């Protein structure tokens, strides 16, 4: 039964996105919702100017519809189901506002950093309030050991840090055609396996719904991309994967399974710290994927390499949790 749920969920998530895209992409073009390319970025990216963005709307629609339909068919929606949907929609809505301001109102920076952070914190606090009202665990366990500790009321700060941190980390990874779509599909697929291993059917279905949706999006987002997901998609995916890690009590394991997102974020932090303290840059450009472009790698080579690293880390994470 669960095998059927997984198969039909990933198929439905995939098909919704694939069938929506040929309709939605021309619609975005007519509205002139085209991507603006940063002048300081790699010059090879200038040809992408005008490529439709805000394709994350299709991903969000697919995830939410697939999750609710398949959970109702193969299981029962629970508080965890609704928590995942709320976080995904909330962060997606925040990303949509950011995209809308940048693309439609022609304000290149979108929401200010303070506005975006405030929105992320509000969504995270709502998540914590519902989480706490249902007496879910505030214990954090460390992989490789039996060590665990209870944060108690301090768990609210952890939730804020995790949801905000990973929504931004995933957002930073969305810089090349197909890069985030592929790495996200791998990471959510890994959490689907782990949720299945825990018999948390509703979380497994949600994770597979996300994997199917982004794989469907990848059909049109692979190089050369016909559409970008924008912050609408990337912020939603980051919030969703952090929420899954919290609800499966695999918070720290996300650092491994989502290792590509962590590495991308660290490259930015190290670059900024080095430049401000020494005046020198560690990388030719950050996030890290741009560094490899500027040393001569093709965009496709960078993307496939990052996918491969993501797959290795996902397998490692599953191995640690299931077999160690």
C-alpha positions in Angstrom: 0.0 0.0 0.0 2.7 2.4 0.9 4.7 1.5 -2.2 1.6 2.5 -4.3 1.3 5.7 -2.4 4.9 6.6 -3.1 4.6 5.7 -6.8 1.4 7.6 -7.5 2.4 10.6 -5.4 5.7 11.2 -7.3 3.9 10.5 -10.6 1.1 13.0 -9.8 3.6 15.7 -8.6 5.6 15.2 -11.7 2.7 15.3 -14.1 1.0 18.4 -12.6 4.2 20.4 -13.1 4.9 19.0 -16.5 1.4 19.6 -17.8 1.1 23.1 -16.2 4.4 24.4 -17.6 3.5 24.6 -21.3 0.5 26.7 -20.3 2.1 28.8 -17.5 5.5 29.6 -19.2 3.9 31.5 -22.2 1.6 33.2 -19.7 4.6 34.5 -17.7 6.2 35.6 -21.0 3.1 37.6 -21.9 3.1 39.3 -18.6 6.9 40.0 -19.1 7.8 38.3 -15.8 11.4 38.0 -17.0 14.5 37.4 -14.9 16.9 40.3 -14.4 20.5 39.1 -14.3 23.0 40.8 -11.9 25.7 42.7 -13.7 28.4 41.5 -11.3 27.5 37.9 -12.1 29.2 35.7 -14.7 28.9 37.4 -18.2 27.7 34.1 -19.7 24.5 34.6 -17.7 23.5 37.7 -19.5 21.9 35.6 -22.3 19.4 34.5 -19.6 17.9 38.0 -19.2 14.2 37.9 -19.8 13.8 34.2 -19.1 10.4 33.8 -17.3 10.7 33.5 -13.5 8.3 32.9 -10.7 7.9 29.3 -11.9 7.9 28.3 -8.3 4.1 29.0 -8.4 3.8 25.8 -10.4 5.9 23.9 -7.9 3.8 25.2 -5.0 0.5 24.3 -6.7 1.8 20.8 -7.5 3.1 20.1 -4.0 0.0 21.3 -2.1 -2.6 19.6 -4.4 -0.6 16.4 -4.6 0.0 16.2 -0.9 -3.7 16.8 0.1 -5.1 14.4 -2.5 -2.6 11.6 -1.9 -2.6 11.9 1.9 -6.4 11.8 1.8 -6.3 8.7 -0.4 -3.6 6.6 1.2 -3.5 8.0 4.8 -5.2 10.7 6.9 -4.0 14.3 7.0 -2.5 15.0 10.3 -1.2 18.1 12.1 2.2 17.4 10.6 0.7 17.4 7.1 -0.8 20.8 7.7 2.4 22.1 9.3 4.3 21.2 6.2 1.8 22.8 3.9 1.6 26.0 6.0 5.4 26.4 6.0 5.8 25.7 2.3 3.0 28.0 1.4 4.1 30.7 3.9 7.7 30.8 2.6 6.5 30.5 -1.0 4.2 33.5 -0.5 7.1 35.5 1.0 9.2 34.5 -2.0 6.4 35.5 -4.4 6.2 39.0 -2.8 10.0 39.3 -3.3 9.8 38.2 -6.9 6.7 40.4 -7.6 8.5 43.5 -6.4 11.6 42.7 -8.4 10.0 41.6 -11.6 6.7 43.5 -11.8 7.5 46.6 -9.8 11.1 46.7 -11.3 12.8 47.1 -7.9 15.8 44.9 -8.4 16.4 44.1 -4.7 12.8 43.0 -4.0 12.0 42.9 -0.3 14.6 44.4 1.9 16.7 42.0 4.0 14.9 43.2 7.1 11.4 42.7 5.6 12.3 39.2 4.4 13.9 38.2 7.7 10.8 39.5 9.6 8.5 37.4 7.4 10.6 34.3 7.8 10.6 34.7 11.6 6.8 35.2 11.7 6.3 32.0 9.7 8.8 30.1 12.0 7.0 31.3 15.2 3.7 30.2 13.8 5.2 26.8 13.0 6.6 26.6 16.6 3.3 27.6 18.2 1.4 24.8 16.4 4.2 22.4 17.0 4.2 23.2 20.7 0.4 23.1 21.0 0.6 19.4 19.9 3.3 18.5 22.4 5.8 17.4 19.8 9.3 16.7 21.0 11.9 19.5 21.7 14.7 16.9 21.9 17.6 17.1 19.5 19.7 14.0 18.8 23.1 13.8 17.3 23.9 11.4 14.5 26.7 8.8 15.2 25.8 8.7 18.9 23.1 8.1 21.5 23.6 11.6 22.8 20.5 13.9 22.9 19.4 17.0 24.7 16.1 18.7 25.3 16.0 22.4 24.5 12.6 22.9 26.1 11.3 26.4 25.5 14.5 27.3 23.8 13.5 25.1 20.9 11.6 28.1 19.4 15.0 29.7 18.7 16.3 26.6 17.1 13.2 26.4 14.8 13.6 30.0 13.8 17.3 29.5 13.1 16.7 26.2 11.1 13.8 27.4 9.0 15.3 30.8 8.3 18.8 29.4 7.7 17.8 26.7 5.3 15.3 28.7 3.4 18.1 31.2 2.7 20.7 28.4 2.1 18.4 26.7 -0.5 17.8 30.2 -2.1 21.5 30.7 -2.5 21.8 27.4 -4.3 19.3 28.5 -7.0 21.9 30.1 -9.4 22.3 27.8 -12.3 19.9 26.0 -14.7 18.6 22.9 -13.0 21.0 23.1 -10.0 18.4 23.5 -7.3 15.8 21.4 -9.0 18.1 18.4 -9.1 19.7 18.8 -5.6 16.3 19.4 -4.0 14.8 16.3 -5.7 17.6 14.2 -4.2 17.4 15.7 -0.7 13.6 15.4 -0.5 13.9 11.9 -1.9 16.3 11.0 0.9 13.9 12.3 3.6 11.0 10.4 1.9 13.1 7.2 2.5 13.8 8.2 6.2 10.1 9.2 6.9 9.0 5.8 5.4 11.5 4.1 7.6 9.9 5.8 10.6 6.4 4.8 9.3 5.5 8.6 9.1 3.4 8.1 6.0 2.1 11.7 5.7 5.7 13.1 5.8 6.9 10.5 3.2 4.0 11.4 0.9 4.8 15.1 1.3 8.5 14.6 0.6 7.8 12.5 -2.5 5.2 15.1 -3.7 8.0 17.7 -3.5 10.5 15.5 -5.3 7.9 14.8 -8.1 7.1 18.5 -8.5 10.7 19.6 -8.8 11.6 16.8 -11.2 8.7 17.9 -13.4 10.0 21.5 -13.1 13.5 20.2 -14.1 12.1 19.2 -17.5 11.8 22.9 -18.3 14.5 24.2 -15.9 17.4 22.1 -17.2 20.1 23.9 -19.3 19.1 25.9 -21.3 16.3 26.9 -18.8 13.0 27.9 -20.2 11.8 29.1 -16.8 13.3 29.8 -13.3 11.6 29.1 -10.1 12.5 32.4 -8.4 12.4 33.0 -4.7 8.8 31.7 -4.8 10.2 28.2 -5.3 13.5 28.4 -3.5 12.3 29.9 -0.3 9.4 27.4 -0.2 11.7 24.4 -0.7 14.2 25.6 1.9 11.5 26.1 4.5 9.9 22.7 3.6 13.0 20.6 4.0 13.9 22.2 7.3 10.3 21.5 8.5 10.6 17.9 7.4 13.9 17.5 9.3 12.3 18.9 12.5 9.2 16.8 12.2 11.2 13.6 11.7 13.6 14.6 14.5 16.5 14.4 12.1 17.4 18.1 12.4 21.2 17.6 12.5 21.1 15.0 9.8 19.9 17.7 7.5 23.4 19.2 7.6 24.6 16.1 5.8 21.6 15.4 3.4 21.4 19.1 2.6 25.2 19.4 2.5 25.2 21.1 -0.9 23.0 23.9 0.5 25.3 24.2 3.6 28.5 24.3 1.5 27.0 27.0 -0.8 26.1 29.1 2.3 29.5 28.6 3.9 31.2 29.8 0.7 29.3 33.1 0.9 30.0 33.5 4.6 33.7 32.8 4.2 33.9 35.1 1.1 32.3 38.0 3.0 34.4 37.4 6.2 37.7 37.2 4.2 37.0 40.3 2.2 35.9 42.4 5.1 38.9 41.3 7.3 41.7 41.0 4.8 40.4 42.7 1.6 41.0 39.4 -0.2 38.5 37.0 -1.8 38.8 33.2 -1.2 36.7 32.4 -4.3 36.5 34.1 -7.6 32.8 34.5 -6.8 30.3 33.2 -4.3 28.1 31.2 -4.0 30.5 28.4 -4.8 28.8 27.3 -8.1 29.8 30.6 -9.6 33.5 30.1 -8.6 33.6 26.9 -10.7 32.0 28.7 -13.6 34.7 31.4 -13.5 37.6 28.9 -13.4 36.3 27.5 -16.7 33.8 24.8 -16.0 30.7 24.6 -18.2 27.4 25.3 -16.5 26.3 21.7 -17.1 29.5 20.3 -15.6 29.0 22.4 -12.4 25.4 21.3 -12.1 26.1 17.6 -12.6 29.0 17.7 -10.2 26.8 19.3 -7.5 24.0 16.8 -8.2 26.6 14.0 -7.7 27.8 15.4 -4.4 24.2 15.9 -3.3 23.4 12.2 -4.1 26.5 11.0 -2.2 25.6 13.0 0.8 21.9 11.8 0.7 23.1 8.2 0.6 25.4 8.9 3.4 22.6 10.4 5.5 20.3 7.4 4.9 23.1 5.0 5.8 23.9 6.9 9.0 20.2 6.9 10.1 19.1 3.4 8.9 22.2 1.2 9.3 24.6 2.7 11.8 
